[in-house]
């Protein structure tokens, strides 16, 4: 449903924002694009939604080239932007009616679809009230309904839960999952919340410095770090501590440092064996053992916390 081949964008001053990336998204798949500001994620979304023209390479939505056939590519896709675009002075229904008319949805079909969708997302009792009276989570649900009134085949969600409290975030994630289950809607979501990507996405791509540095299911990406790891807060030189652990065969190429924190996937070593080696080498600091997360994958590949880089 989404095909990206050697997609590249160079801005004025020879700034290469996206460096020839490749990926495909299957029909009905939820695909996550992760990366901090400056990674090239927003530029990639801009090219896929036809608002940024590629320098080279191709991208297709349902077979339509975003560069050569932008109107056809837009006709099969929709976007929920990070910032709200609904008119708060109008009712929810009026916002949806206007969007349906802009997309030339037949009036009777639009009414039936709007009625069905607002009930499905829990806005039935609110849809005739001004949007200014909605909570943040209710406005976000309205934004999602607005984006799918035209019955797109591809939906882009740009930071859909940013600024929402944890309860509303959880409810919105359930809604997105339910929408995917109700149809063959293909969803590409960008997020700075790694737990969100793990919960929602079938596969994720991690972008760094304009390139895709990892692409797989969250489970397989985590599996690359083994079943357990040690996290060690080092009082002194973390890089020197890592070198010492590598010399003892405890740390391998998957181990990494971020600031004063040393993360060591155990790779078959027992927790007690690794902790004993740490004490023998005189590496002081608090040690904890845990299972790897997608955050660890990101840290190893980019050396910076995604949430902090956003």
C-alpha positions as CSV (number, residue, x, y, z in Angstrom):
1,X,0.0,0.0,0.0
2,X,3.0,2.3,0.7
3,X,6.1,1.8,-1.5
4,X,9.2,3.9,-0.8
5,X,12.3,3.5,-3.0
6,X,15.5,5.4,-2.6
7,X,13.5,8.5,-1.4
8,X,15.8,11.5,-0.9
9,X,15.3,15.1,0.0
10,X,18.0,17.8,-0.2
11,X,17.1,21.3,1.0
12,X,18.9,24.6,0.1
13,X,22.5,24.7,1.3
14,X,23.0,21.0,0.5
15,X,21.2,19.9,3.6
16,X,20.3,16.2,3.0
17,X,17.3,15.7,5.2
18,X,16.4,12.2,3.9
19,X,19.2,10.0,2.5
20,X,17.7,7.5,0.0
21,X,15.4,5.4,2.3
22,X,13.5,2.3,1.4
23,X,10.5,0.6,3.0
24,X,7.1,-0.9,2.2
25,X,3.9,-1.0,4.2
26,X,1.4,-3.8,3.5
27,X,-2.4,-3.3,3.3
28,X,-3.9,-3.2,6.8
29,X,-0.6,-2.8,8.5
30,X,0.2,-0.3,11.2
31,X,3.7,1.0,10.6
32,X,5.6,3.2,13.0
33,X,8.1,5.8,12.0
34,X,10.3,6.8,15.0
35,X,12.9,9.4,15.3
36,X,13.8,12.7,17.0
37,X,13.5,16.1,15.4
38,X,16.1,16.4,12.7
39,X,16.1,12.7,11.9
40,X,14.2,13.2,8.6
41,X,10.9,11.8,9.9
42,X,8.8,14.9,9.2
43,X,10.3,15.4,5.8
44,X,9.5,11.8,4.9
45,X,5.9,12.3,6.0
46,X,5.8,15.5,4.0
47,X,6.9,13.7,0.9
48,X,4.4,10.9,1.4
49,X,1.6,13.4,1.8
50,X,2.7,15.4,-1.3
51,X,3.4,18.6,0.7
52,X,7.2,18.2,0.1
53,X,8.6,17.3,-3.3
54,X,11.3,14.6,-3.3
55,X,14.7,15.5,-4.7
56,X,15.0,11.9,-6.1
57,X,13.6,8.4,-5.6
58,X,10.0,7.4,-5.7
59,X,7.1,6.9,-3.3
60,X,3.7,5.4,-4.1
61,X,0.4,5.2,-2.2
62,X,-1.9,2.4,-3.5
63,X,0.2,2.5,-6.7
64,X,0.0,6.3,-7.3
65,X,3.3,8.2,-7.4
66,X,3.3,11.1,-5.0
67,X,5.5,13.1,-7.2
68,X,3.9,12.4,-10.6
69,X,0.4,11.8,-9.5
70,X,-0.1,13.9,-6.3
71,X,-3.9,14.4,-6.7
72,X,-4.5,10.7,-7.1
73,X,-2.1,9.9,-4.1
74,X,-4.1,12.4,-2.0
75,X,-7.4,10.9,-3.1
76,X,-6.5,7.5,-1.4
77,X,-5.0,9.0,1.7
78,X,-5.7,11.2,4.7
79,X,-3.7,12.9,7.5
80,X,-4.3,13.6,11.2
81,X,-1.8,16.4,11.9
82,X,-0.1,17.0,15.2
83,X,-1.8,20.4,15.6
84,X,-5.6,20.6,15.5
85,X,-7.2,21.7,12.3
86,X,-10.9,21.5,13.2
87,X,-12.9,24.8,13.5
88,X,-13.7,25.2,17.2
89,X,-16.5,27.6,16.6
90,X,-18.4,25.0,14.6
91,X,-20.1,21.9,15.8
92,X,-18.4,18.6,15.4
93,X,-21.0,17.5,12.8
94,X,-20.5,20.7,10.8
95,X,-16.8,20.1,10.7
96,X,-17.3,16.6,9.4
97,X,-20.0,17.7,6.9
98,X,-17.6,20.3,5.5
99,X,-14.8,17.8,5.2
100,X,-17.0,15.3,3.4
101,X,-18.1,18.0,0.9
102,X,-14.5,19.0,0.2
103,X,-13.8,15.4,-0.6
104,X,-16.9,15.2,-2.7
105,X,-18.5,12.4,-0.7
106,X,-22.1,12.0,-1.7
107,X,-24.4,13.7,0.8
108,X,-26.4,10.6,1.9
109,X,-23.3,8.4,2.1
110,X,-21.5,11.1,4.1
111,X,-24.4,11.4,6.6
112,X,-24.5,7.6,7.1
113,X,-20.8,7.3,7.5
114,X,-20.6,10.3,9.9
115,X,-23.4,8.9,12.1
116,X,-21.7,5.5,12.2
117,X,-18.2,6.8,13.0
118,X,-19.2,9.3,15.7
119,X,-21.0,6.5,17.5
120,X,-18.0,4.2,17.1
121,X,-15.7,6.7,18.7
122,X,-18.1,7.7,21.5
123,X,-18.9,11.2,20.2
124,X,-22.6,10.6,19.5
125,X,-23.7,12.8,22.4
126,X,-21.3,15.6,21.6
127,X,-21.3,15.9,17.8
128,X,-23.8,18.7,17.6
129,X,-22.0,20.8,20.2
130,X,-19.4,23.4,19.3
131,X,-15.9,21.9,19.2
132,X,-14.7,24.6,21.6
133,X,-16.6,22.7,24.4
134,X,-14.7,19.4,23.7
135,X,-11.9,18.1,25.8
136,X,-8.5,17.5,24.2
137,X,-9.2,13.8,23.9
138,X,-12.6,14.4,22.3
139,X,-11.2,16.9,19.8
140,X,-8.5,14.3,18.9
141,X,-11.2,11.7,18.3
142,X,-13.1,14.2,16.1
143,X,-9.9,14.8,14.1
144,X,-9.6,11.0,13.5
145,X,-13.2,10.8,12.4
146,X,-12.7,13.8,10.1
147,X,-9.7,12.1,8.5
148,X,-11.6,8.9,7.6
149,X,-15.0,10.3,6.5
150,X,-13.6,10.2,2.9
151,X,-12.9,6.4,3.4
152,X,-9.1,6.6,2.7
153,X,-7.0,3.5,2.1
154,X,-3.9,5.1,3.8
155,X,-4.1,7.1,7.0
156,X,-1.1,9.2,8.3
157,X,-1.1,9.9,12.0
158,X,1.4,12.6,13.0
159,X,2.0,12.4,16.8
160,X,-1.6,11.6,17.5
161,X,-1.4,11.5,21.3
162,X,1.0,14.4,21.9
163,X,-0.1,16.5,24.9
164,X,-2.7,14.1,26.1
165,X,-2.9,12.6,29.6
166,X,-2.1,8.9,30.0
167,X,-5.7,7.8,30.3
168,X,-6.8,9.6,27.1
169,X,-3.6,8.3,25.3
170,X,-4.6,4.7,26.2
171,X,-8.2,5.3,25.0
172,X,-7.0,6.8,21.7
173,X,-4.6,3.9,21.1
174,X,-7.5,1.5,21.6
175,X,-9.5,3.6,19.1
176,X,-6.8,3.5,16.5
177,X,-6.4,-0.3,16.9
178,X,-10.2,-0.7,16.5
179,X,-10.3,1.4,13.3
180,X,-7.6,-0.9,11.8
181,X,-9.5,-4.0,12.8
182,X,-12.8,-2.6,11.3
183,X,-11.3,-2.3,7.8
184,X,-8.2,-2.8,5.7
185,X,-7.0,0.7,6.6
186,X,-3.3,1.1,6.3
187,X,-1.8,3.3,9.0
188,X,1.5,5.1,9.2
189,X,2.1,6.7,12.6
190,X,4.8,8.9,13.9
191,X,5.4,9.0,17.6
192,X,8.0,9.9,20.3
193,X,6.4,7.5,22.7
194,X,8.2,4.1,22.3
195,X,5.7,2.3,24.5
196,X,3.0,3.5,22.1
197,X,4.9,2.1,19.1
198,X,5.3,-1.3,20.8
199,X,1.7,-1.5,21.6
200,X,0.2,-0.3,18.3
201,X,2.6,-1.1,15.5
202,X,3.1,-4.2,13.5
203,X,6.5,-3.0,12.4
204,X,8.6,0.1,13.1
205,X,11.4,2.0,11.3
206,X,13.9,4.0,13.4
207,X,15.3,7.0,11.6
208,X,18.5,8.7,12.5
209,X,20.4,11.5,10.6
210,X,18.2,11.0,7.5
211,X,18.6,7.3,7.3
212,X,16.6,4.3,8.5
213,X,18.9,2.5,10.9
214,X,16.5,-0.3,11.9
215,X,13.3,-1.8,10.5
216,X,11.5,-4.8,11.9
217,X,8.7,-5.8,14.4
218,X,9.2,-4.5,17.9
219,X,9.6,-8.1,19.1
220,X,12.5,-8.8,16.7
221,X,14.2,-5.5,17.4
222,X,14.1,-6.3,21.1
223,X,15.2,-9.8,20.5
224,X,18.4,-8.4,19.0
225,X,19.5,-7.4,22.5
226,X,18.8,-10.9,24.0
227,X,16.4,-11.9,26.8
228,X,18.0,-9.8,29.6
229,X,20.4,-6.9,30.1
230,X,22.1,-5.1,32.9
231,X,21.9,-1.4,33.4
232,X,24.7,0.1,35.3
233,X,25.1,3.7,36.5
234,X,28.8,4.3,36.5
235,X,30.4,6.8,38.8
236,X,33.5,7.3,36.6
237,X,34.2,6.9,32.9
238,X,31.4,4.8,31.4
239,X,33.3,4.2,28.1
240,X,36.3,2.9,30.0
241,X,34.0,0.6,32.1
242,X,32.6,-0.7,28.8
243,X,36.0,-1.4,27.4
244,X,36.9,-3.3,30.6
245,X,33.8,-5.5,30.4
246,X,34.5,-6.2,26.7
247,X,38.0,-7.3,27.6
248,X,36.4,-9.8,30.0
249,X,34.0,-11.1,27.4
250,X,31.0,-9.9,29.4
251,X,30.0,-7.0,27.0
252,X,29.8,-7.4,23.3
253,X,29.0,-5.2,20.3
254,X,25.4,-4.7,21.5
255,X,26.5,-3.0,24.7
256,X,26.4,0.8,24.7
257,X,26.8,3.9,26.9
258,X,24.6,7.0,27.2
259,X,26.1,9.5,29.5
260,X,27.0,7.8,32.7
261,X,24.7,4.8,32.1
262,X,26.1,1.5,30.7
263,X,23.7,-1.0,29.2
264,X,25.0,-4.6,28.7
265,X,22.9,-7.3,27.0
266,X,23.9,-10.5,28.7
267,X,24.1,-12.6,25.6
268,X,24.1,-16.0,27.4
269,X,25.9,-14.9,30.5
270,X,24.1,-15.2,33.8
271,X,23.2,-12.2,35.8
272,X,25.4,-13.3,38.7
273,X,28.4,-13.9,36.4
274,X,28.1,-10.4,34.9
275,X,27.7,-8.7,38.3
276,X,30.7,-10.6,39.7
277,X,32.8,-9.3,36.8
278,X,31.6,-5.8,37.5
279,X,32.7,-6.0,41.1
280,X,36.0,-7.7,40.3
281,X,36.8,-4.9,37.9
282,X,36.0,-2.3,40.5
283,X,33.3,-0.6,38.5
284,X,31.2,1.2,41.1
285,X,27.6,2.1,40.6
286,X,24.0,0.9,41.0
287,X,23.2,-2.2,38.9
288,X,19.8,-3.5,37.8
289,X,18.7,-6.4,35.6
290,X,15.7,-6.2,33.3
291,X,14.3,-7.2,29.9
292,X,15.2,-5.1,26.9
293,X,12.7,-2.5,25.6
294,X,12.4,-0.7,22.3
295,X,13.9,2.3,24.0
296,X,17.1,0.3,24.4
297,X,17.2,-0.5,20.7
298,X,16.9,3.2,20.0
299,X,19.6,4.1,22.4
300,X,22.0,1.6,21.0
301,X,21.4,2.8,17.4
302,X,21.4,6.6,18.0
303,X,22.9,7.3,21.4
304,X,20.1,9.6,22.5
305,X,16.8,9.2,24.2
306,X,13.9,9.6,21.7
307,X,11.7,11.5,24.2
308,X,14.5,13.9,25.1
309,X,15.4,14.5,21.5
310,X,11.9,15.4,20.5
